[in-house]
């Protein structure tokens, strides 16, 4: 595994380590420990005496003081000191460096000269560099080997998920931080986060190839402004897309954004039409907003094979149901008529004023008995008619939502059909209700339109997968 030293090392040295958690070196050390990294950690700081300690660990003045090379050297010193650190690494047999600070090719002529010097030293010693100008790497896909060499403020949520998770590879550290934050608030099963920075040696394509081969990863999600070697990236993406979803948000698709992207990364992004054609030929599911990227990361973690386009929309409120139905049409989802047996069974259990159609309106006063019996009948009579059931639950003042949630979670655990659920209104028990249904395997959403958008992404992936992967090479 070529990238193992950068994502699952056994030993790590932090050049620039410190005790202050607000310093870059202190944050990296703290995050390694928060992640549960079980390997050896060696703090390096030239300002300490020979017997100094950092974070309770014995520290060294430089890499030259180590008796043997570590798997990964994380560099968090000032830019003007980094070339000397790379020389130390070359002299001591260290072959893998993760350089977090900026001040290189993105920083004008002086930065470009600094990056070229680092490149020259690394080339002569056979050193591979991740970064520079990046936020680090996090790999929590394998619970037995957690790793996080980053100064980002938080780590992905690991408390709510079992099974496979998604990996996120980004040319923006800020967007990586947003994915991490939303892994908590949106229950996104995020297992790995990589900030590629200037990609001196390791590019988007390298990380995509790595996570594509990792069976613990259900999908790879990307933010990119320029894919670098476009032919290689497209070839890797096509190969990975044969095994799992590859979803990308390409920034700079319009002229104003492209100008901003050039100032950000120093290279031109793909404008909209070119980005569309590139993703289509590369087998990539393209999204065009951060919100859509977040939805994709959430649902492809749960349903990496996608879903069919025929959905049953089950709601207890007319207005949100209408908006969700509109969104179904916009997303290419079909709302088939109810099978006769299902319609007849529903009329026997629903009030006369309920709309027995698709969308199915249970009425605002629906409690756990009505929600439960309708879901049971839909599962019994609708398996051949619907590819997924989308449930929309607006919580009115006269109904206790907790028993409804408990009943749906009980039935969802053995449903055998993809389910999604949105809850709207004043949700006094939102955290508990969402957690209960997520634990039962039901992705949860704050509104029906977001739920339908997510289902539309899954259906588009299923519909286009064969055509995308079999398309002519980009």
C-alpha positions, -999 to +999 in steps of 0.1 A: +000+000+000+020+030-014+003+056+008+004+036+040+031+058+056+009+089+051-024+073+063-015+044+085+021+048+097+035+029+127+057+058+139+055+095+135+079+124+142+065+159+145+090+186+136+078+217+153+059+199+180+048+220+210+027+219+242+004+247+233-028+232+216-033+265+197+001+260+179+002+239+148+026+215+163+006+212+195-026+207+175-011+179+154+001+161+186-033+166+203-052+152+172-029+121+170-038+113+206-076+121+201-077+098+171-063+070+193-030+066+173-012+037+189+022+040+173+053+058+184+052+096+185+085+115+186+082+153+192+110+173+175+118+209+186+153+224+184+145+249+212+143+222+239+173+208+259+184+173+251+163+158+279+132+180+272+097+166+270+066+177+250+032+165+259+049+141+283+069+125+256+107+125+252+116+152+226+145+155+203+163+185+188+162+173+152+157+143+131+195+137+132+191+128+169+169+097+161+185+063+161+163+050+132+139+066+107+102+069+115+075+060+090+063+096+086+077+130+094+051+157+099+066+192+094+050+222+110+079+247+113+081+281+095+084+279+057+120+293+057+131+264+079+116+236+059+143+230+034+167+223+063+143+198+077+142+181+044+180+180+043+179+164+078+154+138+066+176+130+035+206+126+057+189+103+082+170+079+059+135+094+063+115+089+031+080+102+038+072+138+048+039+155+053+045+193+051+016+214+064+027+251+062+022+272+032+046+298+017+055+278-014+043+279-050+011+297-040+032+326-024+048+342-054+084+340-067+101+335-034+076+307-026+082+290-059+119+291-054+115+275-019+093+248-034+118+240-061+146+237-035+125+213-015+117+193-046+153+191-056+165+178-022+136+153-020+143+140-055+180+134-047+171+114-016+141+095-028+118+113-005+080+115-011+062+146+001+026+152+009+016+189+008+029+215+013+003+241+021-022+215+034-043+208+065-030+172+069-044+137+067-070+117+087-077+080+082-102+065+106-115+039+081-098+011+100-108+011+136-077-009+145-053+018+130-067+053+135-045+082+124-049+120+123-020+142+115-038+175+111-043+209+128-080+210+118-102+218+149-121+185+150-121+149+139-150+131+120-179+117+140-172+081+148-199+074+173-229+067+151-217+045+123-208+009+117-195-007+085-180+012+057-175+050+055-167+076+029-133+092+022-130+129+013-101+143-006-099+181-010-079+209-025-094+232+002-086+228+039-116+250+048-141+227+029-124+197+046-132+213+080-168+218+069-172+182+060-159+172+094-183+196+111-212+183+091-203+147+099-215+155+134-246+177+126-257+157+095-246+122+105-223+119+075-203+086+078-169+103+071-140+080+077-110+097+060-101+133+052-071+144+031-061+179+023-037+177-007-024+213-007+001+220-034+005+183-042+042+184-047+043+146-051+009+132-040-021+144-060-058+139-060-053+109-083-030+092-059-054+094-030-083+085-051-065+054-063-057+045-027-092+049-013-106+032-044-087+000-034-097+002+003-126-021+011-134-001+042-143+029+020-178+029+004-173+060-018-148+087-025-159+123-024-137+151-039-134+189-039-111+201-067-103+233-085-079+217-109-073+179-112-037+182-121-027+156-147-062+154-162-056+122-183-042+103-153-069+116-130-096+106-154-081+071-159-079+065-121-114+078-116-128+055-143-111+025-127-123+034-092-159+041-105-161+005-116-160-005-079-176+024-060-191+059-064-167+088-071-184+121-064-169+155-072-176+192-067-154+211-091-149+247-080-144+275-105-170+263-130-181+299-139-157+327-150-158+345-117-151+314-097-124+303-122-106+336-116-108+331-078-096+295-082-065+306-101-057+330-073-062+302-048-042+273-064-023+291-092-039+271-120-070+273-141-102+253-133-125+236-157-154+258-168-189+244-166-193+226-200-158+212-199-163+201-162-195+183-172-178+164-201-148+156-180-168+140-152-191+122-176-162+105-193-143+099-161-173+081-145-176+108-118-209+118-103-207+156-105-224+179-081-224+217-084-229+229-048-214+222-014-249+213-001-252+186-028-217+174-019-227+170+017-259+151+008-238+128-015-213+121+013-242+112+036-262+088+013-234+071-006-221+060+027-254+042+034-263+031-002-231+029-022-248+009-050-274+037-055-311+032-058-337+029-085-357+059-096-392+046-085-401+061-051-430+061-028-434+094-010-451+090+023-460+122+042-483+134+070-485+170+056-498+183+023-476+213+016-442+197+023-454+167+003-462+189-027-428+204-026-412+170-023-432+158-053-420+188-073-384+180-063-389+144-073-398+155-108-368+178-110-344+151-098-357+125-123-375+104-097-407+087-106-438+085-084-456+054-097-492+047-090-500+026-060-504-011-068-541-020-065-536-044-036-516-017-017-543+010-024-571-013-012-552-022+020-544+014+028-581+025+024-590-001+051-566+015+077-566+052+068-592+078+075-616+086+046-601+120+041-565+107+036-551+109+001-545+073-010-521+080-039-484+087-045-475+110-026-494+093+002-509+118+028-514+102+062-529+135+076-513+157+104-527+137+133-510+104+123-495+087+153-473+056+156-501+032+147-509+049+114-473+054+105-464+019+114-493+001+096-488+022+065-451+014+063-458-023+069-484-024+041-460-005+018-433-030+024-456-059+020-474-048-012-449-024-028-416-042-031-420-048-068-434-013-075-410+010-056-372+011-053-372+033-022-396+048+004-392+084+013-410+094+045-418+130+055-428+136+091-440+171+102-444+171+139-476+189+150-484+201+185-510+174+192-488+143+184-459+130+205-432+122+179-411+098+201-434+068+197-436+074+159-399+074+157-396+043+178-421+024+157-405+034+124-370+025+137-384-009+148-398-017+113-369-001+094-344-025+110-358-053+089-373-034+060-351-047+032-359-016+011-340+016+011-357+041+034-351+078+041-368+100+065-372+138+069-386+155+100-398+191+100-412+216+125-402+223+161-383+191+170-378+191+207-361+157+206-343+161+173-309+147+185-325+116+200-350+110+172-325+114+144-300+091+162-326+064+167-335+062+130-299+066+118-290+036+141-318+017+124-302+024+090-324+053+079-306+084+067-322+115+083-329+150+068-341+183+081-365+188+051-382+168+024-365+186-005-330+177+008-341+141+012-354+140-024-322+156-037-302+129-019-324+102-034-320+118-068-282+116-066-284+079-057-308+072-086-286+092-110-256+071-100-275+039-105-289+051-139-257+064-153-231+041-138-229+017-167-229+044-194-203+065-175-179+036-170-182+023-205-178+057-222-148+064-244-116+075-225-114+111-216 
